[in-house]
């Protein structure tokens, strides 16, 4: 019952965030606090008992693996120096400066301060990746924040373990220096385990040793196995193992990586939703009230406004990062699930070791997590726009296939301020777009290089507009996980021409455009016959009904540009209605 309720609240929070355009993590944190310490409906830590911590740990490992599957070194071409500096020197500076602040500002002992300082260097994919999707950052800054969040995540836990082992060596007479060496050896072994598992998965997939229907389940089980094995050898090294495993697979460039990535992404969304609800609902009221202690508040402000910016600016001296990029990266550092889970673990063992000031670690961590999630969640879009580091906020259109019709449609949308890009593998076909000054790119959209040649961030809609029915269907099938069925469109099948795909399954193809009857041939013939793109503004006086009565029978209704900036493409499945202030774009016999 409790797991059902946690799942419902998590997914409900995601849906509310989507409807309200609020940061999902903020909504999940608030829902968890209401359901847990406020109303007392659930208390996952108490009700799940011994299963609580292992479930969270394994879920974090899966999330971290999913994030590391995106860490292809080709993505940071030309940016390796700043990324390397931030995840090495930046992490070290964050640890030292955070520990100093924990001691002098929060009042923690040196031992506890250096443990918590290591934990607080993490940002993590559970908080960074949803914010990056929300803000539509330009590729350079997005890549830096993503790489930092995923790579530093396991290092934060490892630094905390190292600090704890070193503290025991200095303070406990029975602990020898060999314990520290054991930790270092276990960390190296975890990395080796992750690499072996990663290469094993990649090699077996490429050689056809695993059938397609078993690939995703095998990867999921292998991730859990790598995490559990490493964590059994030394606590918290499992995070390093799954990160190395994901990076290994990502850089092998195996053909089925996209299927794995989409499968893991779906699981990660569910796990992030569930874990955030579990963690926040398990807090008690005393923990929440202690967050407002003056020392904790000052420490949080210090971390937000001094330590994070100072860390980034110092670690990126001599790199090619612009000042505005440093400013944004220096502000965005939300803490999340890893910080909460690892600090909860160390709070208990530090108290058991006699460090009683560690009792405030849970309050301190949650205060920092909630403050950073709210502050950065609400500010990232605004600040990135002010600094010119986000793409146009209007939903954009990516068209596959350059021809007379698509080029002129692209020209109309481009002139209206809608981000547009036309992709085609033929230089001669691209001449249609180039002549009209429409942004275009040469290349095969289905190539694995697409992710590194085209920044997909500005584009919310994809239109497959080539003359080949089978190719349009293949493009729709390939990009359905990226754009979603409702934002993926293709031309109607030509039926009596071309590929004869009238029986193609609906779940493979994209949504059919326009009235379902006009084909690639008929649209381009209309262009040759002198049809033009007509823009009609709907007002209170001239309504949608008036427009339909006035239009010619041969006119083709294309789309509605809403006054909000959203686009609605006409299709046989949906009856669209234009409101006052909306613009209808059609292919008309007369202007």
C-alpha positions, 0 to 999 in steps of 0.5 A: 500500500505504501509503495502504491501511494509513493508511486502515485504521489511521485507521478502526480507530482511530475504531471503537476510540474508538466501542467504548471511548468514548475520545476518537477523536483520542487513539486515533488519535495513539496508533495512529499513534505505535505504527505509526510511530516505535515499530514502524516499520511505516510512515513516510508522510512518507518513503514519499509523498515530495513528495505528503505535504505537498500531500495534508495541506494539501488535506485540512485545507482540506476539513475546514475548509470542512466545519466552516465550513458549520455557521457560520450566524450564527443559531446565535450569536444573543445570543452574538455579542459573546463570540464576536467578542471571543474570535476577535479580541481573544482571538486577539491576546492568545493570540498575544502571550502565547504568543509571550512564553512561547515566548521566555522559557520555551521559550528561542526567539528573538523571531523564532521565538517570534512565528511559533510564537505565531501558530500556537498560537492555533488549535484547529481543527475537527479536534479541537474538533468530535469533542470536542463530539460526545463531551461533549454540551455545552449549546448556548451553550458548544458554539457558542463553542468551535465558532466559535472553532475554525473561525474562528481556524484560518486566522487562526493560519496567516495570523498566522504568515505575517505574523510571518515576512514582518515578521521578514524585513523587519526582518532581511533587507536585501533584503526590502522592506516591500512584501512585508508589504503583498503578504501583506496584499493576498493575504489580502484577495484570498483572502477575496474568492475564497472569497466569490465561489466561495461565492456562485457555488455557492449561486446555481447550486444555487438556480437549478437549474443543477446536477443533484442527483447532481453537487452534492456532487462540484462542491462538493468540486472547487470547495473544492479549486480555491479552496484551491489558487488562494489558496495559489498566490497566497500560501502558507497563505491557502487556509485563509482562502478555504475558511473564507469560502466555507463561511460564505458558503454556510451563511448563504445558507440554500440548500435543499440545504445539508444534503446537502452538509453530510452528504457533507462530514462523512463525508469529513471523518471519513475525512480526519481519521482519515487525516491524524492517522495520517500526521502521528503516524506520520511523527515520529521517535524523536528528536522524541518524546524531545525533547518531555521537555526541561524547557523544552518541558514548562514551556512546555506547562504555561504554555499549558495553565494560564496563557495560555489561561485568561487569554486567555479571561477578559480577552477576555470582560470585559463580555460575558454569559458566566457564570463557569462558561462562561468556566472551561470555554472557558478550559480547552478548547483542543486543538491539532491538524492545522493546528498540526502542518502549519503548524509543520512548514512554518515549521520548515524555512524558518526554519532555512533563513533562519538561525534554528537554534532553529527545529529544536525547533518540531516537538517543541514543537508535537507536545508541545503537541498531544498534551498538549492532546488528551489533557488536554482529551479526557479532561476535557471530559465530566467538567468540563462535568458538574461545571460543569452545562454538559453535557446529561443523560448518559442517552440521550434520546428525541425523539418526533415527533407528539403523541397519547395514546400518545406523550404517555403513553410520554413521561411514563413515560420522563420519570419514569424520568429519560430526557430526552424531548421531543415535537415537533408542529406542532399546538398542539391535538395538543401538549395531550396532552403538556402535560397530562401535563407532558412536555417538548414543543416546537411547530414543524415538525420538517422546517423549517430552523429546527429546528436553532436551535429544538431542541437535538438534543444530549441525544437519541440516539433519534428516534421518528416516531409520527404517524398519517401513514405518508408523514410518518413515512417522510419524517422518518426519511429526513431525520434518518437522517444525524443519528441513524443507522439504528439509532437511528431508528424509526417506527410500522409502516405502517397498510397498509389505511389512510392512504398505502398505503406497504407497498412503501416501500424499507427504506433510506428508512424508519426501523426499524419499531417493536414487533412490526411489526403495531400501528399508530398507530390500534391503539395509541391505541385500546388507550389508549382501552380502558384499557391502561396502561404497565407497568414490569417489572424483570427479576431473576435470579429473575424472568428474561426467559423468566418475563416472556414466559410471564406476559404477556398476548397483547394486550400490546405490548412497547415497549422495554427500559431497560437498567441502563446507561441505554441504550434498546433498542426492540422491533422485528421485526428484532432479538430483544431479551433483558432481563438482570438489572437491566433494565426492560421497558416494555410497553403492557398490559391490566393493571398 
